[in-house]
Amino acid sequence: MPRLNVNGTLRDFEAEPDTPLLWALREQLGLTGTKYGCGIAQCGACTVHIDGAPVRSCVVPVSAVSAAAKIVTIEGLSRDGSHPVQKAWAALDVPQCGFCQSGMIMAAVALLKDKPNPSDADIDAAMTNICRCGTYNRVRAAIKVVALGGDARRAGLAIEHVGGRS
């Protein structure tokens, strides 16, 4: 039986070798935080980390992932939403419909791991995920907040929330 190392646990699954990793994660392992968006690696809703690198799981066959490879899904990033990127996403009300957000968060985490203080150009190059709601300005702001230690005021961002808090 094939195995995957997902979120620090070796997991058995049953799938044909050409089954996309996304479907093994969602259907076989019950990790539904990773979303299906386009199926052609364009939108990024299915982004997970494999050995620390962001990967569009909808186009990666399970046969291409060894049991030694470390897969991290949104569920493995933080069980309680306490990862700094998740906290910034919540603090700045980044999600609207929320469908793309797990992939966006995974891409942002990988960016900040590689470039702890990314420029706007770095963010543009790394954040190729598609958001139908168009929250790109808030995505950029949240990434900058994390890069600056989590304080939105120190980051010089003036995002006005409903109710007047900023």
CNS distance restraints for C-alpha pairs under 8 A (distance, minus, plus):
assign (resid   1 and name CA) (resid  12 and name CA) 6.44 0.50 0.50
assign (resid   1 and name CA) (resid  13 and name CA) 6.86 0.50 0.50
assign (resid   1 and name CA) (resid  14 and name CA) 6.90 0.50 0.50
assign (resid   2 and name CA) (resid  12 and name CA) 5.82 0.50 0.50
assign (resid   2 and name CA) (resid  13 and name CA) 6.00 0.50 0.50
assign (resid   2 and name CA) (resid  14 and name CA) 6.93 0.50 0.50
assign (resid   2 and name CA) (resid  67 and name CA) 7.82 0.50 0.50
assign (resid   3 and name CA) (resid  10 and name CA) 6.32 0.50 0.50
assign (resid   3 and name CA) (resid  11 and name CA) 5.32 0.50 0.50
assign (resid   3 and name CA) (resid  12 and name CA) 4.44 0.50 0.50
assign (resid   3 and name CA) (resid  13 and name CA) 6.19 0.50 0.50
assign (resid   3 and name CA) (resid  66 and name CA) 7.92 0.50 0.50
assign (resid   3 and name CA) (resid  67 and name CA) 5.43 0.50 0.50
assign (resid   4 and name CA) (resid  10 and name CA) 5.54 0.50 0.50
assign (resid   4 and name CA) (resid  11 and name CA) 5.26 0.50 0.50
assign (resid   4 and name CA) (resid  12 and name CA) 6.55 0.50 0.50
assign (resid   4 and name CA) (resid  13 and name CA) 7.71 0.50 0.50
assign (resid   4 and name CA) (resid  65 and name CA) 7.53 0.50 0.50
assign (resid   4 and name CA) (resid  66 and name CA) 6.95 0.50 0.50
assign (resid   4 and name CA) (resid  67 and name CA) 4.70 0.50 0.50
assign (resid   4 and name CA) (resid  68 and name CA) 7.58 0.50 0.50
assign (resid   4 and name CA) (resid  69 and name CA) 7.53 0.50 0.50
assign (resid   4 and name CA) (resid  70 and name CA) 7.98 0.50 0.50
assign (resid   4 and name CA) (resid  71 and name CA) 7.69 0.50 0.50
assign (resid   5 and name CA) (resid   9 and name CA) 5.35 0.50 0.50
assign (resid   5 and name CA) (resid  10 and name CA) 4.29 0.50 0.50
assign (resid   5 and name CA) (resid  11 and name CA) 6.15 0.50 0.50
assign (resid   5 and name CA) (resid  67 and name CA) 5.65 0.50 0.50
assign (resid   5 and name CA) (resid  68 and name CA) 6.54 0.50 0.50
assign (resid   5 and name CA) (resid  69 and name CA) 6.38 0.50 0.50
assign (resid   5 and name CA) (resid  70 and name CA) 5.36 0.50 0.50
assign (resid   5 and name CA) (resid  71 and name CA) 5.97 0.50 0.50
assign (resid   6 and name CA) (resid  10 and name CA) 6.29 0.50 0.50
assign (resid   6 and name CA) (resid  11 and name CA) 6.80 0.50 0.50
assign (resid   6 and name CA) (resid  70 and name CA) 6.30 0.50 0.50
assign (resid   6 and name CA) (resid  71 and name CA) 4.74 0.50 0.50
assign (resid   6 and name CA) (resid  72 and name CA) 5.83 0.50 0.50
assign (resid   6 and name CA) (resid  73 and name CA) 7.42 0.50 0.50
assign (resid   6 and name CA) (resid  76 and name CA) 7.85 0.50 0.50
assign (resid   7 and name CA) (resid  70 and name CA) 7.34 0.50 0.50
assign (resid   7 and name CA) (resid  71 and name CA) 6.09 0.50 0.50
assign (resid   7 and name CA) (resid  72 and name CA) 4.87 0.50 0.50
assign (resid   7 and name CA) (resid  73 and name CA) 6.64 0.50 0.50
assign (resid   7 and name CA) (resid  75 and name CA) 7.62 0.50 0.50
assign (resid   7 and name CA) (resid  76 and name CA) 4.75 0.50 0.50
assign (resid   7 and name CA) (resid  77 and name CA) 7.84 0.50 0.50
assign (resid   8 and name CA) (resid  70 and name CA) 7.17 0.50 0.50
assign (resid   8 and name CA) (resid  71 and name CA) 7.84 0.50 0.50
assign (resid   8 and name CA) (resid  72 and name CA) 7.80 0.50 0.50
assign (resid   8 and name CA) (resid  76 and name CA) 7.91 0.50 0.50
assign (resid  10 and name CA) (resid  67 and name CA) 7.50 0.50 0.50
assign (resid  11 and name CA) (resid  29 and name CA) 7.71 0.50 0.50
assign (resid  13 and name CA) (resid  24 and name CA) 7.12 0.50 0.50
assign (resid  13 and name CA) (resid  28 and name CA) 5.91 0.50 0.50
assign (resid  13 and name CA) (resid  29 and name CA) 7.02 0.50 0.50
assign (resid  14 and name CA) (resid  24 and name CA) 7.86 0.50 0.50
assign (resid  14 and name CA) (resid  28 and name CA) 6.86 0.50 0.50
assign (resid  15 and name CA) (resid  19 and name CA) 6.22 0.50 0.50
assign (resid  15 and name CA) (resid  24 and name CA) 6.81 0.50 0.50
assign (resid  15 and name CA) (resid  28 and name CA) 7.87 0.50 0.50
assign (resid  15 and name CA) (resid  62 and name CA) 8.00 0.50 0.50
assign (resid  16 and name CA) (resid  62 and name CA) 8.00 0.50 0.50
assign (resid  17 and name CA) (resid  61 and name CA) 6.51 0.50 0.50
assign (resid  17 and name CA) (resid  62 and name CA) 5.72 0.50 0.50
assign (resid  17 and name CA) (resid  63 and name CA) 4.79 0.50 0.50
assign (resid  18 and name CA) (resid  61 and name CA) 4.88 0.50 0.50
assign (resid  18 and name CA) (resid  62 and name CA) 6.37 0.50 0.50
assign (resid  18 and name CA) (resid  63 and name CA) 6.45 0.50 0.50
assign (resid  19 and name CA) (resid  23 and name CA) 6.82 0.50 0.50
assign (resid  19 and name CA) (resid  24 and name CA) 7.10 0.50 0.50
assign (resid  19 and name CA) (resid  61 and name CA) 5.26 0.50 0.50
assign (resid  19 and name CA) (resid  62 and name CA) 5.89 0.50 0.50
assign (resid  19 and name CA) (resid  63 and name CA) 7.95 0.50 0.50
assign (resid  20 and name CA) (resid  24 and name CA) 6.77 0.50 0.50
assign (resid  20 and name CA) (resid  57 and name CA) 6.62 0.50 0.50
assign (resid  20 and name CA) (resid  58 and name CA) 5.37 0.50 0.50
assign (resid  20 and name CA) (resid  59 and name CA) 5.73 0.50 0.50
assign (resid  20 and name CA) (resid  60 and name CA) 5.29 0.50 0.50
assign (resid  20 and name CA) (resid  61 and name CA) 4.31 0.50 0.50
assign (resid  20 and name CA) (resid  62 and name CA) 5.85 0.50 0.50
assign (resid  21 and name CA) (resid  25 and name CA) 6.15 0.50 0.50
assign (resid  21 and name CA) (resid  57 and name CA) 5.28 0.50 0.50
assign (resid  21 and name CA) (resid  58 and name CA) 6.29 0.50 0.50
assign (resid  21 and name CA) (resid  59 and name CA) 7.44 0.50 0.50
assign (resid  21 and name CA) (resid  60 and name CA) 5.62 0.50 0.50
assign (resid  21 and name CA) (resid  61 and name CA) 5.53 0.50 0.50
assign (resid  21 and name CA) (resid  62 and name CA) 4.97 0.50 0.50
assign (resid  22 and name CA) (resid  26 and name CA) 6.15 0.50 0.50
assign (resid  22 and name CA) (resid  34 and name CA) 7.20 0.50 0.50
assign (resid  22 and name CA) (resid  35 and name CA) 7.83 0.50 0.50
assign (resid  22 and name CA) (resid  36 and name CA) 7.44 0.50 0.50
assign (resid  22 and name CA) (resid  46 and name CA) 6.67 0.50 0.50
assign (resid  22 and name CA) (resid  57 and name CA) 4.91 0.50 0.50
assign (resid  22 and name CA) (resid  58 and name CA) 5.06 0.50 0.50
assign (resid  22 and name CA) (resid  60 and name CA) 7.86 0.50 0.50
assign (resid  23 and name CA) (resid  27 and name CA) 5.39 0.50 0.50
assign (resid  23 and name CA) (resid  28 and name CA) 7.11 0.50 0.50
assign (resid  23 and name CA) (resid  58 and name CA) 7.56 0.50 0.50
assign (resid  24 and name CA) (resid  28 and name CA) 4.87 0.50 0.50
assign (resid  24 and name CA) (resid  29 and name CA) 6.34 0.50 0.50
assign (resid  24 and name CA) (resid  62 and name CA) 7.45 0.50 0.50
assign (resid  25 and name CA) (resid  29 and name CA) 4.98 0.50 0.50
assign (resid  25 and name CA) (resid  30 and name CA) 6.32 0.50 0.50
assign (resid  25 and name CA) (resid  31 and name CA) 5.42 0.50 0.50
assign (resid  25 and name CA) (resid  32 and name CA) 7.29 0.50 0.50
assign (resid  25 and name CA) (resid  34 and name CA) 7.83 0.50 0.50
assign (resid  26 and name CA) (resid  30 and name CA) 4.87 0.50 0.50
assign (resid  26 and name CA) (resid  31 and name CA) 4.77 0.50 0.50
assign (resid  26 and name CA) (resid  32 and name CA) 4.81 0.50 0.50
assign (resid  26 and name CA) (resid  33 and name CA) 7.90 0.50 0.50
assign (resid  26 and name CA) (resid  34 and name CA) 7.16 0.50 0.50
assign (resid  27 and name CA) (resid  31 and name CA) 7.62 0.50 0.50
assign (resid  27 and name CA) (resid  32 and name CA) 7.88 0.50 0.50
assign (resid  31 and name CA) (resid  73 and name CA) 7.82 0.50 0.50
assign (resid  31 and name CA) (resid  75 and name CA) 7.19 0.50 0.50
assign (resid  33 and name CA) (resid  73 and name CA) 7.48 0.50 0.50
assign (resid  33 and name CA) (resid  74 and name CA) 6.05 0.50 0.50
assign (resid  33 and name CA) (resid  75 and name CA) 6.54 0.50 0.50
assign (resid  33 and name CA) (resid 102 and name CA) 6.58 0.50 0.50
assign (resid  34 and name CA) (resid  45 and name CA) 6.80 0.50 0.50
assign (resid  34 and name CA) (resid  46 and name CA) 5.12 0.50 0.50
assign (resid  34 and name CA) (resid  47 and name CA) 6.94 0.50 0.50
assign (resid  34 and name CA) (resid  48 and name CA) 7.33 0.50 0.50
assign (resid  34 and name CA) (resid  73 and name CA) 6.71 0.50 0.50
assign (resid  34 and name CA) (resid  74 and name CA) 6.66 0.50 0.50
assign (resid  34 and name CA) (resid 102 and name CA) 6.37 0.50 0.50
assign (resid  34 and name CA) (resid 103 and name CA) 6.91 0.50 0.50
assign (resid  35 and name CA) (resid  45 and name CA) 5.22 0.50 0.50
assign (resid  35 and name CA) (resid  46 and name CA) 4.91 0.50 0.50
assign (resid  35 and name CA) (resid  99 and name CA) 7.25 0.50 0.50
assign (resid  35 and name CA) (resid 100 and name CA) 7.32 0.50 0.50
assign (resid  35 and name CA) (resid 102 and name CA) 7.57 0.50 0.50
assign (resid  35 and name CA) (resid 103 and name CA) 7.58 0.50 0.50
assign (resid  36 and name CA) (resid  45 and name CA) 6.15 0.50 0.50
assign (resid  36 and name CA) (resid  46 and name CA) 5.69 0.50 0.50
assign (resid  36 and name CA) (resid  58 and name CA) 7.18 0.50 0.50
assign (resid  37 and name CA) (resid  43 and name CA) 6.32 0.50 0.50
assign (resid  37 and name CA) (resid  44 and name CA) 7.40 0.50 0.50
assign (resid  37 and name CA) (resid  45 and name CA) 5.55 0.50 0.50
assign (resid  37 and name CA) (resid  46 and name CA) 6.97 0.50 0.50
assign (resid  37 and name CA) (resid 100 and name CA) 7.92 0.50 0.50
assign (resid  38 and name CA) (resid  42 and name CA) 6.66 0.50 0.50
assign (resid  38 and name CA) (resid  43 and name CA) 6.17 0.50 0.50
assign (resid  39 and name CA) (resid  58 and name CA) 5.37 0.50 0.50
assign (resid  39 and name CA) (resid  59 and name CA) 6.86 0.50 0.50
assign (resid  40 and name CA) (resid  58 and name CA) 6.81 0.50 0.50
assign (resid  40 and name CA) (resid  59 and name CA) 6.42 0.50 0.50
assign (resid  41 and name CA) (resid  56 and name CA) 5.49 0.50 0.50
assign (resid  41 and name CA) (resid  57 and name CA) 7.72 0.50 0.50
assign (resid  41 and name CA) (resid  58 and name CA) 6.33 0.50 0.50
assign (resid  41 and name CA) (resid  59 and name CA) 6.23 0.50 0.50
assign (resid  42 and name CA) (resid 129 and name CA) 7.32 0.50 0.50
assign (resid  42 and name CA) (resid 130 and name CA) 7.70 0.50 0.50
assign (resid  43 and name CA) (resid 128 and name CA) 7.58 0.50 0.50
assign (resid  43 and name CA) (resid 129 and name CA) 5.07 0.50 0.50
assign (resid  43 and name CA) (resid 130 and name CA) 4.77 0.50 0.50
assign (resid  43 and name CA) (resid 131 and name CA) 7.83 0.50 0.50
assign (resid  44 and name CA) (resid  56 and name CA) 6.02 0.50 0.50
assign (resid  44 and name CA) (resid 100 and name CA) 7.35 0.50 0.50
assign (resid  44 and name CA) (resid 103 and name CA) 5.60 0.50 0.50
assign (resid  44 and name CA) (resid 104 and name CA) 7.15 0.50 0.50
assign (resid  44 and name CA) (resid 128 and name CA) 7.31 0.50 0.50
assign (resid  44 and name CA) (resid 129 and name CA) 4.60 0.50 0.50
assign (resid  44 and name CA) (resid 130 and name CA) 6.56 0.50 0.50
assign (resid  45 and name CA) (resid  56 and name CA) 7.88 0.50 0.50
assign (resid  45 and name CA) (resid  99 and name CA) 7.33 0.50 0.50
assign (resid  45 and name CA) (resid 100 and name CA) 4.77 0.50 0.50
assign (resid  45 and name CA) (resid 101 and name CA) 7.16 0.50 0.50
assign (resid  45 and name CA) (resid 102 and name CA) 6.71 0.50 0.50
assign (resid  45 and name CA) (resid 103 and name CA) 4.44 0.50 0.50
assign (resid  45 and name CA) (resid 104 and name CA) 7.07 0.50 0.50
assign (resid  45 and name CA) (resid 129 and name CA) 7.03 0.50 0.50
assign (resid  45 and name CA) (resid 130 and name CA) 7.77 0.50 0.50
assign (resid  46 and name CA) (resid  56 and name CA) 5.49 0.50 0.50
assign (resid  46 and name CA) (resid  57 and name CA) 5.48 0.50 0.50
assign (resid  46 and name CA) (resid  58 and name CA) 6.20 0.50 0.50
assign (resid  46 and name CA) (resid 102 and name CA) 7.87 0.50 0.50
assign (resid  46 and name CA) (resid 103 and name CA) 5.64 0.50 0.50
assign (resid  47 and name CA) (resid  54 and name CA) 6.13 0.50 0.50
assign (resid  47 and name CA) (resid  55 and name CA) 5.34 0.50 0.50
assign (resid  47 and name CA) (resid  56 and name CA) 4.57 0.50 0.50
assign (resid  47 and name CA) (resid  57 and name CA) 5.94 0.50 0.50
assign (resid  47 and name CA) (resid  73 and name CA) 7.96 0.50 0.50
assign (resid  47 and name CA) (resid 102 and name CA) 7.57 0.50 0.50
assign (resid  47 and name CA) (resid 103 and name CA) 4.55 0.50 0.50
assign (resid  47 and name CA) (resid 104 and name CA) 7.60 0.50 0.50
assign (resid  47 and name CA) (resid 106 and name CA) 6.28 0.50 0.50
assign (resid  47 and name CA) (resid 107 and name CA) 6.88 0.50 0.50
assign (resid  48 and name CA) (resid  54 and name CA) 5.62 0.50 0.50
assign (resid  48 and name CA) (resid  55 and name CA) 5.46 0.50 0.50
assign (resid  48 and name CA) (resid  56 and name CA) 6.59 0.50 0.50
assign (resid  48 and name CA) (resid  57 and name CA) 6.47 0.50 0.50
assign (resid  48 and name CA) (resid  71 and name CA) 7.00 0.50 0.50
assign (resid  48 and name CA) (resid  72 and name CA) 5.94 0.50 0.50
assign (resid  48 and name CA) (resid  73 and name CA) 5.08 0.50 0.50
assign (resid  48 and name CA) (resid  74 and name CA) 7.19 0.50 0.50
assign (resid  48 and name CA) (resid 103 and name CA) 6.98 0.50 0.50
assign (resid  48 and name CA) (resid 106 and name CA) 6.20 0.50 0.50
assign (resid  49 and name CA) (resid  53 and name CA) 5.00 0.50 0.50
assign (resid  49 and name CA) (resid  54 and name CA) 4.48 0.50 0.50
assign (resid  49 and name CA) (resid  55 and name CA) 5.77 0.50 0.50
assign (resid  49 and name CA) (resid  70 and name CA) 7.79 0.50 0.50
assign (resid  49 and name CA) (resid  71 and name CA) 5.53 0.50 0.50
assign (resid  49 and name CA) (resid  72 and name CA) 5.05 0.50 0.50
assign (resid  49 and name CA) (resid  73 and name CA) 6.63 0.50 0.50
assign (resid  49 and name CA) (resid 106 and name CA) 7.14 0.50 0.50
assign (resid  49 and name CA) (resid 110 and name CA) 7.84 0.50 0.50
assign (resid  50 and name CA) (resid  54 and name CA) 6.56 0.50 0.50
assign (resid  50 and name CA) (resid  55 and name CA) 6.57 0.50 0.50
assign (resid  50 and name CA) (resid  69 and name CA) 6.42 0.50 0.50
assign (resid  50 and name CA) (resid  70 and name CA) 5.50 0.50 0.50
assign (resid  50 and name CA) (resid  71 and name CA) 4.52 0.50 0.50
assign (resid  50 and name CA) (resid  72 and name CA) 6.54 0.50 0.50
assign (resid  51 and name CA) (resid  69 and name CA) 5.93 0.50 0.50
assign (resid  51 and name CA) (resid  70 and name CA) 4.94 0.50 0.50
assign (resid  51 and name CA) (resid  71 and name CA) 6.38 0.50 0.50
assign (resid  52 and name CA) (resid  70 and name CA) 7.70 0.50 0.50
assign (resid  52 and name CA) (resid  71 and name CA) 7.95 0.50 0.50
assign (resid  52 and name CA) (resid  72 and name CA) 7.92 0.50 0.50
assign (resid  52 and name CA) (resid 110 and name CA) 6.96 0.50 0.50
assign (resid  53 and name CA) (resid 110 and name CA) 6.44 0.50 0.50
assign (resid  54 and name CA) (resid 106 and name CA) 6.89 0.50 0.50
assign (resid  54 and name CA) (resid 107 and name CA) 5.94 0.50 0.50
assign (resid  54 and name CA) (resid 110 and name CA) 6.22 0.50 0.50
assign (resid  56 and name CA) (resid  60 and name CA) 7.13 0.50 0.50
assign (resid  60 and name CA) (resid  64 and name CA) 6.68 0.50 0.50
assign (resid  60 and name CA) (resid  65 and name CA) 7.90 0.50 0.50
assign (resid  61 and name CA) (resid  65 and name CA) 7.34 0.50 0.50
assign (resid  65 and name CA) (resid  69 and name CA) 6.38 0.50 0.50
assign (resid  72 and name CA) (resid  76 and name CA) 5.48 0.50 0.50
assign (resid  72 and name CA) (resid  77 and name CA) 6.67 0.50 0.50
assign (resid  73 and name CA) (resid  77 and name CA) 6.43 0.50 0.50
assign (resid  73 and name CA) (resid 106 and name CA) 7.78 0.50 0.50
assign (resid  74 and name CA) (resid  78 and name CA) 7.23 0.50 0.50
assign (resid  74 and name CA) (resid 102 and name CA) 5.92 0.50 0.50
assign (resid  74 and name CA) (resid 103 and name CA) 7.83 0.50 0.50
assign (resid  74 and name CA) (resid 105 and name CA) 7.85 0.50 0.50
assign (resid  74 and name CA) (resid 106 and name CA) 6.75 0.50 0.50
assign (resid  75 and name CA) (resid  79 and name CA) 5.90 0.50 0.50
assign (resid  77 and name CA) (resid  83 and name CA) 6.89 0.50 0.50
assign (resid  78 and name CA) (resid  82 and name CA) 6.03 0.50 0.50
assign (resid  78 and name CA) (resid  83 and name CA) 5.77 0.50 0.50
assign (resid  81 and name CA) (resid  86 and name CA) 5.68 0.50 0.50
assign (resid  81 and name CA) (resid  87 and name CA) 6.67 0.50 0.50
assign (resid  82 and name CA) (resid  86 and name CA) 6.41 0.50 0.50
assign (resid  82 and name CA) (resid  87 and name CA) 6.05 0.50 0.50
assign (resid  83 and name CA) (resid  87 and name CA) 6.21 0.50 0.50
assign (resid  84 and name CA) (resid  88 and name CA) 6.14 0.50 0.50
assign (resid  84 and name CA) (resid 146 and name CA) 6.30 0.50 0.50
assign (resid  84 and name CA) (resid 150 and name CA) 7.11 0.50 0.50
assign (resid  85 and name CA) (resid  89 and name CA) 6.09 0.50 0.50
assign (resid  85 and name CA) (resid 105 and name CA) 6.66 0.50 0.50
assign (resid  85 and name CA) (resid 108 and name CA) 7.37 0.50 0.50
assign (resid  85 and name CA) (resid 109 and name CA) 6.65 0.50 0.50
assign (resid  85 and name CA) (resid 142 and name CA) 7.20 0.50 0.50
assign (resid  85 and name CA) (resid 143 and name CA) 7.11 0.50 0.50
assign (resid  85 and name CA) (resid 146 and name CA) 6.27 0.50 0.50
assign (resid  86 and name CA) (resid  90 and name CA) 6.29 0.50 0.50
assign (resid  86 and name CA) (resid 105 and name CA) 6.97 0.50 0.50
assign (resid  87 and name CA) (resid  91 and name CA) 6.03 0.50 0.50
assign (resid  88 and name CA) (resid  92 and name CA) 6.02 0.50 0.50
assign (resid  88 and name CA) (resid 142 and name CA) 5.20 0.50 0.50
assign (resid  88 and name CA) (resid 143 and name CA) 7.59 0.50 0.50
assign (resid  88 and name CA) (resid 145 and name CA) 6.68 0.50 0.50
assign (resid  88 and name CA) (resid 146 and name CA) 6.57 0.50 0.50
assign (resid  88 and name CA) (resid 150 and name CA) 6.79 0.50 0.50
assign (resid  89 and name CA) (resid  93 and name CA) 6.00 0.50 0.50
assign (resid  89 and name CA) (resid  94 and name CA) 5.10 0.50 0.50
assign (resid  89 and name CA) (resid  95 and name CA) 7.21 0.50 0.50
assign (resid  89 and name CA) (resid 139 and name CA) 7.46 0.50 0.50
assign (resid  89 and name CA) (resid 142 and name CA) 5.87 0.50 0.50
assign (resid  90 and name CA) (resid  94 and name CA) 6.53 0.50 0.50
assign (resid  90 and name CA) (resid  95 and name CA) 7.83 0.50 0.50
assign (resid  92 and name CA) (resid 138 and name CA) 6.72 0.50 0.50
assign (resid  92 and name CA) (resid 141 and name CA) 7.83 0.50 0.50
assign (resid  92 and name CA) (resid 142 and name CA) 6.55 0.50 0.50
assign (resid  92 and name CA) (resid 159 and name CA) 7.33 0.50 0.50
assign (resid  92 and name CA) (resid 161 and name CA) 7.98 0.50 0.50
assign (resid  93 and name CA) (resid 138 and name CA) 7.59 0.50 0.50
assign (resid  94 and name CA) (resid 135 and name CA) 6.28 0.50 0.50
assign (resid  94 and name CA) (resid 138 and name CA) 5.31 0.50 0.50
assign (resid  94 and name CA) (resid 139 and name CA) 6.16 0.50 0.50
assign (resid  94 and name CA) (resid 142 and name CA) 7.57 0.50 0.50
assign (resid  95 and name CA) (resid 101 and name CA) 6.41 0.50 0.50
assign (resid  95 and name CA) (resid 135 and name CA) 7.05 0.50 0.50
assign (resid  96 and name CA) (resid 133 and name CA) 6.50 0.50 0.50
assign (resid  96 and name CA) (resid 135 and name CA) 7.54 0.50 0.50
assign (resid  97 and name CA) (resid 133 and name CA) 7.03 0.50 0.50
assign (resid  98 and name CA) (resid 102 and name CA) 7.91 0.50 0.50
assign (resid 100 and name CA) (resid 104 and name CA) 6.24 0.50 0.50
assign (resid 100 and name CA) (resid 129 and name CA) 7.79 0.50 0.50
assign (resid 100 and name CA) (resid 130 and name CA) 7.26 0.50 0.50
assign (resid 100 and name CA) (resid 131 and name CA) 6.05 0.50 0.50
assign (resid 101 and name CA) (resid 105 and name CA) 5.90 0.50 0.50
assign (resid 102 and name CA) (resid 106 and name CA) 6.22 0.50 0.50
assign (resid 103 and name CA) (resid 107 and name CA) 6.19 0.50 0.50
assign (resid 103 and name CA) (resid 129 and name CA) 7.28 0.50 0.50
assign (resid 104 and name CA) (resid 108 and name CA) 6.10 0.50 0.50
assign (resid 104 and name CA) (resid 127 and name CA) 7.28 0.50 0.50
assign (resid 104 and name CA) (resid 129 and name CA) 6.19 0.50 0.50
assign (resid 105 and name CA) (resid 109 and name CA) 6.10 0.50 0.50
assign (resid 106 and name CA) (resid 110 and name CA) 6.36 0.50 0.50
assign (resid 107 and name CA) (resid 111 and name CA) 6.22 0.50 0.50
assign (resid 107 and name CA) (resid 126 and name CA) 7.15 0.50 0.50
assign (resid 107 and name CA) (resid 127 and name CA) 6.43 0.50 0.50
assign (resid 107 and name CA) (resid 129 and name CA) 7.90 0.50 0.50
assign (resid 108 and name CA) (resid 112 and name CA) 6.15 0.50 0.50
assign (resid 108 and name CA) (resid 126 and name CA) 7.71 0.50 0.50
assign (resid 108 and name CA) (resid 127 and name CA) 6.93 0.50 0.50
assign (resid 108 and name CA) (resid 143 and name CA) 6.74 0.50 0.50
assign (resid 109 and name CA) (resid 113 and name CA) 6.14 0.50 0.50
assign (resid 110 and name CA) (resid 114 and name CA) 6.34 0.50 0.50
assign (resid 111 and name CA) (resid 115 and name CA) 5.80 0.50 0.50
assign (resid 111 and name CA) (resid 116 and name CA) 7.54 0.50 0.50
assign (resid 111 and name CA) (resid 118 and name CA) 7.75 0.50 0.50
assign (resid 111 and name CA) (resid 123 and name CA) 7.51 0.50 0.50
assign (resid 111 and name CA) (resid 126 and name CA) 6.33 0.50 0.50
assign (resid 112 and name CA) (resid 116 and name CA) 4.52 0.50 0.50
assign (resid 112 and name CA) (resid 117 and name CA) 7.01 0.50 0.50
assign (resid 112 and name CA) (resid 118 and name CA) 7.08 0.50 0.50
assign (resid 112 and name CA) (resid 143 and name CA) 7.66 0.50 0.50
assign (resid 112 and name CA) (resid 147 and name CA) 7.19 0.50 0.50
assign (resid 116 and name CA) (resid 147 and name CA) 5.78 0.50 0.50
assign (resid 117 and name CA) (resid 144 and name CA) 7.53 0.50 0.50
assign (resid 117 and name CA) (resid 147 and name CA) 5.14 0.50 0.50
assign (resid 117 and name CA) (resid 148 and name CA) 7.54 0.50 0.50
assign (resid 118 and name CA) (resid 122 and name CA) 5.39 0.50 0.50
assign (resid 118 and name CA) (resid 123 and name CA) 6.27 0.50 0.50
assign (resid 118 and name CA) (resid 144 and name CA) 7.59 0.50 0.50
assign (resid 118 and name CA) (resid 147 and name CA) 7.40 0.50 0.50
assign (resid 119 and name CA) (resid 123 and name CA) 6.30 0.50 0.50
assign (resid 120 and name CA) (resid 124 and name CA) 6.12 0.50 0.50
assign (resid 120 and name CA) (resid 140 and name CA) 7.71 0.50 0.50
assign (resid 121 and name CA) (resid 125 and name CA) 6.11 0.50 0.50
assign (resid 122 and name CA) (resid 126 and name CA) 6.15 0.50 0.50
assign (resid 123 and name CA) (resid 127 and name CA) 5.70 0.50 0.50
assign (resid 123 and name CA) (resid 140 and name CA) 6.91 0.50 0.50
assign (resid 124 and name CA) (resid 128 and name CA) 7.08 0.50 0.50
assign (resid 131 and name CA) (resid 135 and name CA) 6.65 0.50 0.50
assign (resid 131 and name CA) (resid 136 and name CA) 7.41 0.50 0.50
assign (resid 135 and name CA) (resid 139 and name CA) 6.22 0.50 0.50
assign (resid 136 and name CA) (resid 140 and name CA) 6.19 0.50 0.50
assign (resid 137 and name CA) (resid 141 and name CA) 6.17 0.50 0.50
assign (resid 138 and name CA) (resid 142 and name CA) 5.97 0.50 0.50
assign (resid 139 and name CA) (resid 143 and name CA) 6.27 0.50 0.50
assign (resid 140 and name CA) (resid 144 and name CA) 6.29 0.50 0.50
assign (resid 141 and name CA) (resid 145 and name CA) 6.13 0.50 0.50
assign (resid 141 and name CA) (resid 157 and name CA) 7.06 0.50 0.50
assign (resid 142 and name CA) (resid 146 and name CA) 6.32 0.50 0.50
assign (resid 143 and name CA) (resid 147 and name CA) 6.22 0.50 0.50
assign (resid 144 and name CA) (resid 148 and name CA) 6.14 0.50 0.50
assign (resid 144 and name CA) (resid 155 and name CA) 6.77 0.50 0.50
assign (resid 145 and name CA) (resid 149 and name CA) 6.39 0.50 0.50
assign (resid 145 and name CA) (resid 150 and name CA) 4.91 0.50 0.50
assign (resid 145 and name CA) (resid 151 and name CA) 5.91 0.50 0.50
assign (resid 145 and name CA) (resid 152 and name CA) 5.41 0.50 0.50
assign (resid 145 and name CA) (resid 155 and name CA) 5.73 0.50 0.50
assign (resid 146 and name CA) (resid 150 and name CA) 4.67 0.50 0.50
assign (resid 146 and name CA) (resid 151 and name CA) 7.68 0.50 0.50
assign (resid 148 and name CA) (resid 154 and name CA) 7.38 0.50 0.50
assign (resid 148 and name CA) (resid 155 and name CA) 6.16 0.50 0.50
assign (resid 151 and name CA) (resid 155 and name CA) 6.29 0.50 0.50
assign (resid 152 and name CA) (resid 156 and name CA) 6.65 0.50 0.50
assign (resid 152 and name CA) (resid 157 and name CA) 5.98 0.50 0.50
assign (resid 153 and name CA) (resid 157 and name CA) 6.12 0.50 0.50
assign (resid 153 and name CA) (resid 158 and name CA) 7.56 0.50 0.50
assign (resid 153 and name CA) (resid 166 and name CA) 7.93 0.50 0.50
assign (resid 158 and name CA) (resid 166 and name CA) 6.60 0.50 0.50
assign (resid 159 and name CA) (resid 166 and name CA) 5.58 0.50 0.50
assign (resid 160 and name CA) (resid 164 and name CA) 6.13 0.50 0.50
assign (resid 160 and name CA) (resid 165 and name CA) 6.19 0.50 0.50
assign (resid 160 and name CA) (resid 166 and name CA) 4.82 0.50 0.50
assign (resid 161 and name CA) (resid 165 and name CA) 5.39 0.50 0.50
assign (resid 161 and name CA) (resid 166 and name CA) 5.78 0.50 0.50
